[in-house]
Amino acid sequence: NHMGATLKRQLQVLQHSQPGHRFQNRYENAKKHPAPVWRRVLLFGVALVLAALGVGFAVIPGPAVLFFAVAGALLASESRFLARGLDWTEVHLRRWWNWSQRHWQKLGLAGRICLIGLGLAGSAGAAFLTWRIFQG
């Protein structure tokens, strides 16, 4: 229960941190208050499993992003380079998301249907290609 409360508190800190600095702040905080080695190794293992699940779910739109994000957040507490990269990525993804939201609103029904169709076709193609690669 203590670990669950700690995780919940850490997620709240991440959520309320300023975009573009949240992962670097997490890294700095982890360096000021280092966790025991066993816990750091456990979190590294969990991050690797989540990243592997993200790779497995990469052919499906959506779920892979969540697994990669959580794995990255866990690993960012151990790597300043990764923390900076995640902060940079977050800022640019937010910018792209806002841009795409504005343009989505401007598309008519036919444009939205075409865009969704392209996304589904791309996902089906990626799934088929992955299946063929692993099929041998």
Secondary structure, DSSP 8 states (H G I E B T S, - for coil): -HHHHHHHHHHHHHHHS-TTTHHHHHHHHHHHS---HHHHHHHHHHHHHHHHHHHHTTTSTTHHHHHHHHHHHHHHTT-HHHHHHHHHHHHHHHHHHHHHHHHHHHS-HHHHHHHHHHHHHHHHHHHHHHHHHHH-
